Amino acid sequence: MYKTRHTIIKGHLVWLILLLFVISCNGSVPVTQGTQVMSVEPTEDLSGLSADAISTLKSLEKLDEYPLYVMQYAGEYEYPQIGSAWLDESGFGCSLFAALGDTGNKLFGRNFDWEYSPALLVFTDPSDGYASASMVDLTFLGITPEESKTLTDLSLNKRTDLLAAPSLPFDGMNEYGLAIGMAAVPDEYADDTSFDPSKPTIGSIGIIRQVLDHARDVDEALKIFEQYNIRFGGGPPIHYLLADFSGSSVLVEFYQGELITLPNENPYHLATNHLRCIAAGDGGCRRYRILDERLSTLNGLMKPVEAMKLLSEVKQESTQWSAVYDMTSGDISVVIAGDYATSHSFHLDLLKP
């Protein structure tokens, strides 16, 4: 279902070589030394964890010291219905774009800009939805920055906060090549979401999970948005950029109690941190201007390496991760903390329409 291009068998190979060396020297694997029996690590009590939970937590792999982790979620998870546990700070400043001019490289790029955010790329494949890969800020799972640096050193029972990861995707792509990301807008629009008492309410990040799991394209994603009241409570108001394998893209915003959709008029689309439905020009945003000028000049024709370079040109001191999702091939590139010399590569198998 997914692949990482990091070497994950190296450690096992080293241990195998050592084991063969010991056997060749001694004829067997020693279990005693003189009359003293070698100590054996106690087995962890996992009776409180399901088989899926154990599989999920064992899959955790640390890829970068910032840190960045990757994890394969096994089995089912609950869908959050009411808001997410936003932290008190609200210094978001993200950049998003879709480059859709190249038939062989339809790309979705995003910078997640905020305070220090240890990150997790989580792969999910629910039985009642679509497989996807999504980026999660670990602090939103209640994991402190200090704790985040040593998660793979912890016992499985002490990693269980990670089991909530599917409920907090900040951007991602599913197996149908649909990508979505969010960006904050000014706090003055916090009460501008539409409300229909006949509809259920969902958190502003929870709706991203619903889209990744249940929409194959932009049109289906919009129908999901229309099924819910979006709750911004506890965090900044946000808008959402979506794009799909076919080259369709839309910016979803909320203004004066209405859900506003702004489809792409060109083979590209973009968003930063102001409402486009009421903006004039570039909205006074330097990052928006740079993105718009480059995408316009190239007419949305871009290779993945060029997409990451463009993200580097609009990065800020607060950029926590940069991600490029290739909606054509399923390839994913992630750069952590502005270190563009080091790109972590992954792959999600896509289902071609």
N, C-alpha and C positions, 0 to 999 in steps of 0.2 A: 504493500500500500504506500509506503514511503521509504525513502532512502536518505541517509546522510552521506556526504562524501568525506567524512572524517574517518580516520583509521580507528576502528573500535575493537579489533582483535589482537592488537599488538601485545597487550598485557598478557593475554591468554597464551600467546605463542612463547613469550619469555618464560612463563611458568612451565610450559610443556618441555622446553629445552632443559631447564633446571632439573625437572623431574626425571627425564631420561638420563641426565648426567649422574644423578644420585643412584639410579638403578644400575647403571653400567659400572659404577665404582663399588657398589655394595651388594649387588645381586638382588636386592629387594628394597622396599621403602621402609626405613626403620621407624618403629613406633615406640621403642624404648631406648634408653641410654643408660647402660649398666642396669642397675636395679630400679632406676627412677623412671616412672612413666611420664612421657611428655604431656604437658598441659593441653587441654582441648578447650577452645572457646565455647562458652555456653550458647546453646541455640536460642535465638530470639523467640519469644512467645508471640505468634502472629494470629492467635485464635480470634482476635477481635477484627481481623481484616478478611475481606472476601478474597477469593482467588484472583478476581479482576483487579482489586485494589493492590494486591501484592505484585501482580505482573506490572501494573502501572508504575508503582513506586520503584521497583527494581530496574525499570527501563531508564531512569533518570541518568543523564550523562552531562558532565560539565565540560564545556567547550572553550570557555574563555574566563579569565580571572576577574573580569569586571564585576559580576560574572554574567555569562550566558549559559543557559542549560537547554537541553532538548529532552522531550519525554513523549513516549507513545502511550496514550490513554486507552486502556482496555475496558470494553463493556460500556454500560449505560451511565448517564449522569442526569441530575435534575436540572430543569430549566428554571433560572431565576425569574420570578414574576414581578417583584417589586424592587426598585432601585438597587444600586450597588453601593458598597461601603467606601464611598469616596473619602479621601483624606482631606484635611483642613485646607491645605494649600491649593491654589488654583492658578498656578503659573504656566499653564499649557501654552505652547506655541508651535503647532505642527504644520508640516507642509505635505501636500498630497497631489499626485497627478496621475493621469492615465495617458499613455502614449499608444495610440491605436492605428497609426498610419501604416505600419508594417504588417502585412498578412502573416508573416512568420514569427513576429515578435510583438505581440500585444502585451503591453507592460503596465503594471501598477506599481508606483513608487510612493514611499512615505517616510518622512522623518518624524519620529516621536520625540518631542521636545518638552522636557519637564525637569523636575528635580531628580536626584540620583535614583535610578530605576533598574535594579537587577532584573534580568529578563529571562523568560522561558518561551521557547517555541514548542507548542504542544500540538501533537497530531491526534486527531479524534476520528472515530468511525462508528457512529451510533447505528444500531440496527434500524431505527426509524428515521434515519436522515442520511446526509451525505458526508463522506470523508472530507476532512479539511485540515489545514495547518494554520495556526494563529499565534500571534505574539501576545504575551501576558506580562504585565508589570507585577513582579512578585510581592512588592510592598502592599498591593491591594488584596493579597491573600493573607495578610497579617504576619508576613515574614519580615523581620527587621533586616535592615541593610547588613548588619554584622552576621546575623544568622544565615543570610543568603549566600555568603561566601563559602560555607562548609556543608551545604546540604547533602552532598554525596558521602560525607563522613558520618552522617547521622544514621541511626537505626531506622528501619522502615516505619516503626511506630511513631517516630519523631518527625517524619516527613509528611504526615497525613494532611497538612494544610494544602499540599499540592493537589489533592483530590478535587478541590474546588476550582482548579485552573480553567476547565471548559467554560465556566460561567463568566469569565472576564477577558474576552478577546478584544484587544484594542485595534487590531487589523488582522486580515487573513485572507485566504483563498480556499475555495472548495474544489472538489474533484470535477466539477463542470466548468472550471475556469472562471468562476465568479469571484471578484475581489471586492473588499470593502475596508474602509478605514474611517476614523473619526478625527475631528479637530475642534477645539473649543472656539466659541465666539463670545463676545462681551457679556458680562453678567447681567446687563440690563435686559437681555432677552430670555432670562431664566423662566419667566412665566408665560412665554409665547407659544408653548405647545398647545395643540388642539386637544379638546377633551370631549369624549362621548361616553355618557354613563352606561351605555349598553356594551362597551368594549372593555376588555381586561386591560390593566395597567402593567407596563413592563419597564424595567430600568433602562437607562440610556445606553448601557453597555450590553445588557441582556438581549436587546434587539439585534445586535450584531451576531450573537450566537444563533438566534432564530434564522437569520438570513443565511448564514453559512451552512446551517444544517438542512434547510428546507427550500432554498431557492436555486434554480438552475441558471437563471439569467436575471437581468435587470428588471424586466417586467414582473417576474414572479416575486422578486425582492420588494418591489413597490407595493404589491398586494399584501405582503406581510406587514409592511409599515402601516398600511391602512387598517389592519386588523386590531391595532393596539393604540392605547394612549401611552405616550412616551413620558417617563418621569425623570426630570433633571434634578430632583431634590437631593441635596447633600453634595453637589458638585457643579461644575460649570455647565452652562448650556452648550450643546455641541451640534455640529452638522456632519453629514456623512457623504463621502464620495464613494460611488459604486461603479464598477465597470465589468464587462463580461467578455467571453471568448469571441462573440460576434462583432465586437467593436462598439457596442452600445455603452453609454455612460450617463450617469445622472448624479446631480448634487441634491441631496435631500435637506431641506431647512424648515424651520418653524418660525413664523412671524405673525404676530397679532392673532394668535389662536388658529392659524391655518398651517397645514402641511403644504410646503411649496416644493415643487420638483423642477429642477433646471437641467434638462437633457443637454448633451453635447451638441453643438452646432458645427464642430470641426472634428477632425480625427484625433482629438485630444481633449482633456478636461483637467481642471485643477481646482485647488482650494487651499486657503491658509486659515486665517483666524478672524475673518469678518464675514458678515452675511452678504452673499452675492446678490440676493434678490433685491437689495436696496442699495447696492454699492455703485459708486461712480468710478469708472476707469479701473485702476488697480487697487482701489480701496485704500490707497495710501500705504500699501504694504510692499516693502522692497523685495521680499521673498516671492510674493505673488508676481511682481513685475519681472523678475529674473526667469521664473518658470514660464510665464506666458510668452515672453520674448523668445526663449529658446525653443519651446514647443511649436510656436508659430513659425519660426524660421525653418525648422525641420519638418513642418507639416505633420507632426506626430510620428515621424519615422525615426526610430531609435533602437539601438541594440542594448541588451542588459547592462553592459559595462558603461555605456553612455548614460543610461538612466541612473546608475549609482553615482557617476561623476556629477550629474546634475544635482542630485541630492547633496553631494559634498559642497556644491556651490551655494546652497541655501542653508547649510547647517548653522547652528548657533552653539554657544557655549553650553547650552542646556540640552543639546541633542543626545538622546539616550540610545536610540537605535535608528538605523536606516535599513529599510527592507525593500527589495525589488521582487515582485511576484510576476513570473512569466505566465500569462494566462493561456499561452499557446502550447508551451512545452511542459509546464508544471514545475519548472526550476524555480528555486527560491534562493536569494542571496541576502545575508544579514551582516551588517557591519555594526559593531558595538562601540559606543562612546566616541564616534568620530575617527576611529582608527581605520581609515579607508585603505591602508596597506594590507589589512587582514580582513578578508571576506569569507564568511562561513557559508558553505553551499549545501543545499538540501534539494530533495525532489519529492513531489507529490504526483502519483499516477493520476492522470486525467482520463475522464470518460468523454470521448469525442462525441458530439451530437450527431 
